[in-house]
Amino acid sequence: MSVSPPPPPSDTPDPAEPSPGEDDVLLGRTDVVGQTVDDGKARVFPCEGCGADLEFNIGQQRMKCPYCGYEKEIELDPEAKIAERDYHAMLERIKQLHKSEPEQTDEASEIRCGSCGGTVVFTGTLTSTTCPYCGSPIQREKVHSYTKRIPVDGVLPFLIEKKKAKQKLDDWVSSRWFAPNDFLKAGVEGRFNGVYLPYWTFDTLTFNAYDGQRGDNYTVTVGTGKDRRTEVRTRWSPARGTFQRFFDDILVIASKGLPEKYLHELEPWPLAKCIPFTQQVLAGYFARTYDVQLDEGFEDAHQRIEAAIEQDVRRRIGGDKQRIHSLKCRCDAITFKHLLLPVWMLAYRYKGKSFRVFVNAGTGEVQGERPYSWVKILSAVIGLTAVTLTLLAIFNR
C-alpha cells in the first residue's frame, strides 16, 4: 500500500479563517513554526538535505537530521520575547470565552504521520511524541490552538544530553548510603524519556501586616539547698508591623499525576536560559500541556507565599520565641508565564517494584525513588544508640 506525500503548505491564507486579533494572540490561535500535516494539525520539520524529519539536537542546540547530519538553526522571531501576563485579565478573558463558546473536550485525537502515513493517537495532555511505526517525531498543534487554552510563553531547551544524564544518575545511585548493596553494584537500567513539563511562574508584590509577641528568654535561680536550680523563663512583649515583599518566578508544576516532592527538589531551574516558545525544540521529545488550571496554580503559589511570609515575620519579630496572633497578606500586581521545562524521566524495577527517577535537563540535578536496605538502617540506629550510651556513661563519671 503506497501513501501519497502530503501537499506542501500554502502561504496563501484561507479566506474562511479570520485574521488573528488580540484574543488570538493571548489564547493561542496564531500559527507556529513548522509544516502542517493535513487536517490532523501535526507538526514535522522536514530536512532540506534528505527529506527526513529534523530533531532538536541538545549538543548543537539546533535542528539536526539523524540520517544525513544536516543542521539548521532554530528559527526565532527577532521581536519575540517572554513577557509577563496579567493574571486577573487572563482569568476574566477565559471566563468570557467560556460564556461565549461551547465547551470542548480534548481527551483524544488521531493524527496522521507525515513520514509513513500511520495514525498516531494523542490522549490527555500529551502534545509531542514519536510515531510508533517509523520513529519520526510528531506533534499535535490542537492543544496550542484550543481557544480556552493559554499558549506557552517560553521554553527551556534540553541542555543536558542523555549520556551526561546517565552519568549523573550513576553518581546519584552510588551516593545512596542506605541502598541495598546489590542495587548499588548493578545500578539503574532503563530507558530515558525526554519530556517537557508545563509550569506556571507567578510574580507578585505582597503587602503584609502582622500582630504578635516577641519572647526573650532569661534565667532565674529557684529553690534552696539540694533543690536549688536554674530555670529558663520567657519575657513576652508586643510586636507588630507592616512590610512589602516582592516574589519573582514562583514555580508551580502544572501537570498532575507526577510526584511533586521530587519535581520541587529539582529546583532551581536556569530560567534565564528560556527562549520564546517554538515547537522546533520539541521535535523528538515528549511534551505535555497543563492540566492544572491557571487559578489552581496560583492557589498553590499563594500557599508557598504565605509560608515564606510567615518565616519572614518570625525573623522580623526576632527574640528567642515568636507568637503570631494575626497575619494578613495581600497580593498585588500578579503576573504569570506559561513555560515548558525539560526533564529526563526513567522508570526502573528492583525486585518486582517500580521506581521513578527525574533529571533536571537544565542543571543535571537528580531526584527520585530508590529502594532502602533495612539491614543498613537498623545497623546505623544500633550503632548510633551505642555511641550515645557510651558518651553518656563517660560524662556521668
C-alpha distance (Angstrom), angle and dihedral (degrees) to the residues before:
residue distance angle dihedral
M1 . . .
S2 3.78 . .
V3 3.76 124.5 .
S4 3.77 121.0 -148.6
P5 3.79 115.1 -132.7
P6 3.80 115.9 -110.1
P7 3.81 116.8 -98.2
P8 3.81 115.6 -99.4
P9 3.80 115.8 -96.2
S10 3.76 115.3 -94.3
D11 3.79 122.4 -128.2
T12 3.80 90.2 -153.1
P13 3.81 111.5 97.4
D14 3.77 117.8 -123.6
P15 3.81 107.2 -110.0
A16 3.80 88.8 -144.3
E17 3.78 90.5 62.2
P18 3.81 116.5 81.3
S19 3.77 118.6 -126.4
P20 3.81 113.4 -102.8
G21 3.76 115.8 -92.3
E22 3.81 135.8 177.9
D23 3.82 93.8 -69.2
D24 3.81 90.0 48.8
V25 3.79 92.8 54.8
L26 3.80 94.4 46.2
L27 3.78 96.7 43.4
G28 3.76 103.1 38.1
R29 3.80 109.5 -101.9
T30 3.81 95.1 128.4
D31 3.80 122.5 101.1
V32 3.80 123.7 -99.3
V33 3.78 133.1 -151.5
G34 3.80 115.7 -77.0
Q35 3.78 141.9 62.5
T36 3.78 120.1 -68.0
V37 3.82 114.5 -130.8
D38 3.84 109.4 -150.1
D39 3.80 120.8 -67.4
G40 3.79 93.3 -40.1
K41 3.79 88.3 80.2
A42 3.77 95.0 -140.2
R43 3.80 118.9 156.8
V44 3.79 126.8 -132.6
F45 3.79 130.0 165.3
P46 3.83 110.4 -141.9
C47 3.81 119.9 -146.2
E48 3.80 112.4 -117.1
G49 3.80 89.2 -148.4
C50 3.81 104.6 52.7
G51 3.80 106.6 -4.0
A52 3.81 96.6 -112.1
D53 3.79 120.6 128.5
L54 3.78 119.0 -82.3
E55 3.79 119.4 -131.6
F56 3.79 130.4 -159.4
N57 3.81 108.3 -98.7
I58 3.80 112.8 -148.6
G59 3.79 97.4 -159.5
Q60 3.80 94.5 48.5
Q61 3.83 94.7 34.1
R62 3.80 89.2 -139.4
M63 3.80 140.4 88.1
K64 3.80 113.1 -75.6
C65 3.78 135.3 -179.8
P66 3.83 111.1 -125.5
Y67 3.84 89.9 -151.4
C68 3.80 110.4 42.7
G69 3.80 99.1 16.4
Y70 3.82 95.2 -122.0
E71 3.81 111.2 161.1
K72 3.76 131.1 -155.9
E73 3.78 131.5 -175.9
I74 3.79 119.3 -114.9
E75 3.80 107.2 -97.8
L76 3.79 110.9 -131.8
D77 3.76 128.4 171.6
P78 3.83 104.0 -111.8
E79 3.78 89.2 -141.9
A80 3.82 94.5 49.1
K81 3.79 118.0 108.7
I82 3.77 138.0 167.9
A83 3.77 103.5 -105.3
E84 3.78 130.9 -173.6
R85 3.82 113.0 -113.8
D86 3.78 127.1 -144.5
Y87 3.81 106.9 -105.2
H88 3.82 99.9 -154.8
A89 3.81 93.2 42.3
M90 3.82 90.3 54.1
L91 3.82 92.8 48.8
E92 3.80 90.0 51.9
R93 3.80 92.0 47.4
I94 3.83 91.6 51.8
K95 3.80 90.3 46.6
Q96 3.79 91.5 54.2
L97 3.81 92.0 47.5
H98 3.80 91.2 52.4
K99 3.80 87.8 55.2
S100 3.81 96.1 46.9
E101 3.82 101.4 38.7
P102 3.83 130.2 52.2
E103 3.78 117.4 -107.3
Q104 3.79 114.6 -94.9
T105 3.76 130.6 -158.9
D106 3.77 126.7 -144.0
E107 3.77 104.7 -172.7
A108 3.80 98.2 129.5
S109 3.78 140.4 -6.0
E110 3.78 134.8 -179.8
I111 3.79 120.7 -132.6
R112 3.81 128.0 -172.7
C113 3.80 114.3 -128.7
G114 3.78 109.7 -123.0
S115 3.82 92.4 -148.0
C116 3.82 103.8 51.9
G117 3.80 104.6 6.0
G118 3.80 93.7 -118.0
T119 3.79 121.2 143.3
V120 3.79 118.0 -113.2
V121 3.82 119.8 -163.8
F122 3.80 117.5 -144.6
T123 3.79 115.0 -162.0
G124 3.78 132.9 -171.7
T125 3.78 114.2 -20.6
L126 3.81 97.5 -20.8
T127 3.82 109.1 129.5
S128 3.80 105.0 165.7
T129 3.79 131.4 34.6
T130 3.80 144.8 135.4
C131 3.80 125.2 -86.4
P132 3.84 106.0 -108.2
Y133 3.81 90.8 -148.0
C134 3.81 103.6 51.2
G135 3.81 104.5 6.0
S136 3.81 95.0 -118.9
P137 3.82 117.1 149.1
I138 3.78 111.4 -111.5
Q139 3.79 133.0 178.5
R140 3.76 137.5 -161.9
E141 3.77 115.5 -131.6
K142 3.78 96.3 -173.8
V143 3.78 94.7 87.2
H144 3.79 89.5 57.1
S145 3.80 93.6 47.6
Y146 3.79 97.8 44.4
T147 3.80 102.7 119.6
K148 3.80 94.7 -136.0
R149 3.80 92.7 50.2
I150 3.79 123.4 95.6
P151 3.82 109.0 -130.5
V152 3.78 123.7 -125.3
D153 3.80 113.2 -92.7
G154 3.78 100.0 -168.2
V155 3.78 143.8 -1.6
L156 3.78 133.4 -152.6
P157 3.83 105.8 -141.2
F158 3.80 119.0 -136.7
L159 3.81 106.3 -84.9
I160 3.84 99.4 171.8
E161 3.79 114.7 69.2
K162 3.81 120.8 -137.7
K163 3.83 92.6 -108.7
K164 3.80 92.2 54.5
A165 3.81 90.6 44.6
K166 3.82 88.3 55.7
Q167 3.82 90.2 52.0
K168 3.80 90.3 50.1
L169 3.80 89.3 49.8
D170 3.83 92.0 50.7
D171 3.82 90.0 51.0
W172 3.80 89.9 49.1
V173 3.81 92.2 51.2
S174 3.82 93.5 48.9
S175 3.82 90.8 51.7
R176 3.83 94.4 56.9
W177 3.82 99.1 106.7
F178 3.78 97.6 -173.6
A179 3.81 96.5 44.7
P180 3.83 119.4 115.2
N181 3.82 114.1 -90.3
D182 3.80 94.3 -122.0
F183 3.82 89.3 52.8
L184 3.81 91.1 51.7
K185 3.79 91.0 48.3
A186 3.80 97.9 46.1
G187 3.80 96.5 38.2
V188 3.78 124.6 -162.9
E189 3.77 122.0 -47.1
G190 3.75 123.0 -172.6
R191 3.77 145.5 103.5
F192 3.78 119.5 -72.2
N193 3.80 115.5 -137.4
G194 3.78 119.1 -162.0
V195 3.81 108.6 -139.1
Y196 3.79 132.8 178.4
L197 3.80 107.9 -145.8
P198 3.82 123.0 -159.7
Y199 3.79 120.1 -117.7
W200 3.77 136.7 178.8
T201 3.79 119.3 -144.6
F202 3.79 120.8 -161.7
D203 3.80 132.6 -162.4
T204 3.79 122.0 -168.7
L205 3.79 142.0 159.3
T206 3.81 110.1 -133.6
F207 3.79 128.1 -155.9
N208 3.80 111.5 -157.7
A209 3.80 134.1 -170.3
Y210 3.80 123.6 -175.6
D211 3.79 139.5 179.5
G212 3.77 123.9 -167.5
Q213 3.80 147.1 109.6
R214 3.79 136.2 -80.4
G215 3.78 117.4 -139.3
D216 3.82 120.5 -153.8
N217 3.79 117.3 -172.1
Y218 3.79 123.1 -135.9
T219 3.80 133.5 170.8
V220 3.79 130.5 -124.1
T221 3.80 131.9 -175.2
V222 3.78 115.5 -128.1
G223 3.80 136.2 175.7
T224 3.77 130.3 27.7
G225 3.75 137.2 -108.0
K226 3.80 113.8 -6.1
D227 3.83 89.1 -6.4
R228 3.81 92.8 58.0
R229 3.84 109.0 121.2
T230 3.79 144.3 149.7
E231 3.80 120.8 -109.5
V232 3.79 129.6 -166.7
R233 3.78 114.8 -133.5
T234 3.79 132.9 177.3
R235 3.78 128.4 -128.1
W236 3.81 111.0 -153.4
S237 3.81 125.1 -153.1
P238 3.82 130.6 175.8
A239 3.80 119.0 -94.6
R240 3.78 127.8 -175.6
G241 3.76 138.5 149.8
T242 3.78 150.3 137.9
F243 3.79 131.4 -118.3
Q244 3.80 143.5 160.9
R245 3.78 127.0 -125.7
F246 3.79 129.5 -177.0
F247 3.80 120.1 -144.1
D248 3.81 117.9 -157.4
D249 3.81 126.4 -162.8
I250 3.80 101.2 -13.8
L251 3.80 101.8 -170.4
V252 3.80 121.2 -136.9
I253 3.80 121.7 -179.4
A254 3.81 106.7 -126.8
S255 3.81 98.2 -163.4
K256 3.79 124.6 86.4
G257 3.78 127.9 -145.6
L258 3.81 96.9 46.2
P259 3.83 125.9 105.7
E260 3.81 101.8 -99.3
K261 3.80 91.4 -166.1
Y262 3.79 92.6 68.8
L263 3.81 94.6 38.1
H264 3.82 90.3 54.4
E265 3.79 89.4 50.6
L266 3.81 89.6 56.8
E267 3.82 88.2 71.2
P268 2.95 141.6 141.5
W269 3.79 102.6 64.9
P270 3.83 124.4 -165.1
L271 3.80 91.9 -116.6
A272 3.81 91.3 165.3
K273 3.84 86.6 72.4
C274 3.81 93.8 58.8
I275 3.79 116.4 118.7
P276 3.81 130.0 -156.6
F277 3.78 108.7 -79.6
T278 3.79 117.9 -82.2
Q279 3.78 126.6 163.0
Q280 3.79 89.8 -139.1
V281 3.81 92.9 83.3
L282 3.82 89.3 51.9
A283 3.80 92.7 61.1
G284 3.80 109.2 119.1
Y285 3.81 96.1 11.0
F286 3.78 137.3 89.0
A287 3.79 117.4 -107.3
R288 3.77 134.1 -177.3
T289 3.74 133.0 -162.3
Y290 3.79 122.3 -139.0
D291 3.80 126.0 -75.8
V292 3.82 93.3 175.1
Q293 3.79 104.1 83.5
L294 3.80 121.5 -130.7
D295 3.82 95.5 -105.7
E296 3.82 91.0 46.0
G297 3.79 88.7 51.8
F298 3.79 92.1 53.6
E299 3.81 90.9 50.0
D300 3.81 87.4 59.4
A301 3.81 91.0 45.9
H302 3.81 91.1 48.7
Q303 3.80 91.6 55.6
R304 3.80 89.5 53.6
I305 3.81 90.1 47.0
E306 3.82 91.9 52.4
A307 3.82 91.3 48.8
A308 3.81 90.6 51.4
I309 3.81 91.9 46.2
E310 3.82 91.1 51.7
Q311 3.79 90.6 54.4
D312 3.80 89.2 47.3
V313 3.81 90.7 52.0
R314 3.80 92.0 51.3
R315 3.81 89.9 52.6
R316 3.80 90.5 49.5
I317 3.81 92.8 49.3
G318 3.81 89.6 49.5
G319 3.80 124.3 176.4
D320 3.78 126.4 104.9
K321 3.81 95.4 -66.2
Q322 3.77 135.5 20.4
R323 3.78 135.9 -155.8
I324 3.80 120.4 -165.1
H325 3.79 112.7 -160.9
S326 3.81 97.1 173.1
L327 3.78 135.9 3.7
K328 3.79 125.0 -178.2
C329 3.79 120.3 -170.7
R330 3.79 121.9 -173.5
C331 3.81 121.0 -170.9
D332 3.80 116.8 -148.6
A333 3.82 134.4 178.0
I334 3.82 93.3 20.1
T335 3.80 114.8 -169.8
F336 3.80 131.8 172.2
K337 3.80 144.9 -169.0
H338 3.81 131.0 -155.1
L339 3.82 109.7 -137.6
L340 3.79 137.9 176.6
L341 3.81 114.0 -143.3
P342 3.82 125.0 -168.8
V343 3.81 124.0 -117.2
W344 3.79 132.2 174.3
M345 3.80 106.8 -141.5
L346 3.78 126.2 -166.1
A347 3.80 131.7 178.3
Y348 3.80 120.3 -161.9
R349 3.78 137.9 170.3
Y350 3.78 129.3 -130.0
K351 3.80 119.3 -174.9
G352 3.78 92.0 -19.6
K353 3.80 96.2 -48.9
S354 3.80 124.6 111.5
F355 3.81 123.1 -129.4
R356 3.81 132.4 -178.5
V357 3.79 130.0 -146.6
F358 3.80 129.1 -168.9
V359 3.80 128.3 -159.4
N360 3.80 121.3 -164.1
A361 3.82 99.9 -127.2
G362 3.78 90.2 -156.9
T363 3.82 99.2 53.9
G364 3.83 107.3 10.0
E365 3.83 94.3 -117.5
V366 3.83 110.8 156.4
Q367 3.80 125.9 -150.9
G368 3.76 132.1 160.8
E369 3.76 152.9 103.4
R370 3.79 123.6 -46.2
P371 3.82 139.3 169.6
Y372 3.81 121.8 -101.5
S373 3.78 130.7 -141.7
W374 3.79 106.9 -134.6
V375 3.81 88.9 -168.0
K376 3.82 90.0 61.6
I377 3.79 92.4 44.4
L378 3.83 92.7 49.3
S379 3.80 90.9 47.1
A380 3.81 90.7 51.0
V381 3.82 91.8 49.9
I382 3.81 91.9 48.9
G383 3.79 91.1 47.4
L384 3.82 93.1 48.6
T385 3.80 90.9 48.2
A386 3.81 91.0 50.9
V387 3.80 92.3 50.5
T388 3.82 91.6 48.0
L389 3.81 92.8 50.5
T390 3.82 91.1 47.7
L391 3.80 92.3 51.9
L392 3.81 91.7 47.6
A393 3.80 90.2 51.7
I394 3.81 91.7 50.8
F395 3.82 94.3 49.0
N396 3.82 92.8 46.1
R397 3.81 94.6 56.3
